[in-house]
C-alpha cells in the first residue's frame, strides 16, 4: 500500500475508530448482567456488580451513602478521562459530514 493511500485511510478512519473504541469501552464498562451471572467468586467481580452489595449494611436496610458515592466516583472517573482524552476526535468525527447551511 502506498504512503498516500495509507495517509488518506488514516485520516478518514481515525475518527470512526476513536468513536468505536469509546463506545465499546462504555458498553463493556457498564456491563452488569454477564459478570453477575458468570463470576462466582466475590473477589473477582467487577465494581459494577460489587457496588450494590457494598451500598447496604448487613441488615440490608441502611444505605451507606458514603460508600455508594465513592463507588460511583470510581466507576465514573475512567469514563470521564476517556471522553476527555478523545473529545476533539469525537467531535470532529461526528461533524465531518455536516454541511453548513
Buried (B, 14 or more C-beta within 10 A) or exposed (E): EEEEEEEEEEEEEEBEEBBEEBEEBBEEBEEEEEBBEEEEEEEEBBEBBBBEEEBBEEEEEEEEEEBBEEBBEEBEEEBEEBEEEBEEBBEEBEEEEEEEE
